């Protein structure tokens, strides 16, 4: 089940709804501007009722320097933990491969506020190499779990350290 927790970006619900339809996955959403934690609560209730596991929550992109938005993530983690034992079971930070060394501080803050457990590195289909994830993995011990190399479902791939290192040194 997908939970459309990005309630602020225009067309975020519609975009996630298209992906849910393509994948045959149920989606829980609310009106634009709704509290993302309320979307999460409704999704967890629906998942329990209908036996959906896992629940994947899409949240709005945010700067780690925006305290109110980081507090929103903390609230969502508290609600998940209250509603499902041991939740959240996984918190993945999506980092754009063009992100520079600021990504390390971003990962620190997200780990502190949301308990980040891993990284998804996107936009590796361009010229960016995504080298910041090496520093994130080394300093914070966060595994890189997936890489995005395009915009199709099949373009989200399990991370391969050997392939990643080879791509850094390709001309």
N, C-alpha and C positions, 0 to 999 in steps of 0.2 A: 504494500500500500504506500502511496505517496501522500505527503502532507505539504500543501502549498503554503509554506511559512513566509514566503516573500510577498508580503501584502502591500508593499509600497511601490515597487517598480511597475510601471505601466505595462500591461500585457503579460506579466509574469505568470498569472494564473492560466491564461490561455496557452502560453508556451508549454507549461508543465502538463496541461491537459492534453495537448497534442502528443507529447511523449508518452503519457500514461496510456492513451489510446493505441499508439503504435505497439506498445509492449503488452497491452492487455492487462494493465494494472489499475486497480481502483484508486481514485484520488479523492482527498478531502480538501476542500477549500472554503474560504469565506469571502465576503465582499472586500474590495480594496480598502486599505486602511485599518482592517481588523487587527486585533492583537495576535501576533504570531503564536504566542503561548496558548491562546484559545484554539487556534487551528490545530496545534499539537495535541491538546487535550481531547478535542473531538476526534482526531485521527486515532489516538490510542484507544478511546472508547469504542470506536467503530471496528478497529482491529481486533479487540477482545471479543466483541459481539459476533463478528463474522469469521474469526479464526485466521486473520491475515498476519503473517510474520515473514519478513521483517516490515517495519515501518521506516521509510526513508523520508526525512524532513529536509526540504529545500528552504534555506533561509536567505534573506537579502544579503547581498554583498555589503560589507561595511569596513570602514577604516578602524584599525585597532585603537586609534586615538579618540574615538567617540565613546565616551564613558557610558552614555545612556544606551547605546546600541550594544555595547559589551554586557551591560547589566541585563539587557533583554535576553541574551544568550544564556546567562547564568539562570535567569528565571525559567527558561525553557528546560534547562538541565534539571533544575529542581522538580519541575512538574513531571518530567519523564521518570525521574527516580521515585517520585511519590506514587505514580500510577503503575509502574512496571518494576519489579524487583531487579536491582542491579543496573537499571537503565540510567543514562544512555550507554548502550553496549559498545558503540563506536561513534567517534566524532571525527569527521574528516574535514580538514582544512583544504580548500581548493585554492591553489596558487597558480597564477598565470606565469608561464615560462619567461615572460619579459620582465618580471619583477626582479629588481636588483637586491642589493644587500639589505634593504629595508624589510624584505621578506622574513629575515631572521627575527627581527624585533616583532613583526606581525605574528609570527608563529609562537614566540614567547608569550605574547599577550593572549592569544587565543588558547594556548595550553593552560594558562593561569585562570582564565575566565570560563572556558567551556570544556576543559579537560581533553583537549585534542589528543587523539590516539594515532593519527596517521595523516598522510599528505596525498592529495591528488594533484599532479602537475599537469596543467593544460597548455594548449597552444604550442606543442612541440612540433607541429606541422609547419611552422614558420621558420624564421632564421634564428630565433632565440634558442639558447642552449639549456636554460633552466639551472645554471650552476649553483644558484642560491640553495637548492635543496640539499646539496652536499653539506653545506654549513649547518642547515637545519637538522639533518640526520645525525651529523657528528656531535653537535653541541647539545641538542635536545633529545636525542635518541628516538626521534619520531620516524617510523618507517615510511618510505614512499610506497604507497600501495597500488596506485594506478597512474597511468599517463594518458592524456588526451592528445590524439594526433589528427583530429578532424572533428566534424560535427555530426557524424552518424553513430548509431548505437555501437557498431563494431569498431569504432575508432577510440573507444575507451578500453585500454589494454592493461593487463596486470603488469606491474613494473618489473623490468629485467635489468639488474645492475650491469650486467655485461653489455647489453645493447645500449644502455644509457651512456656508459663510459665510451664505448666505440663511437657513438654519435657526437660526443663532445669533441673528439679528435678528427672527425671527418672534415674534409675541406669544404 
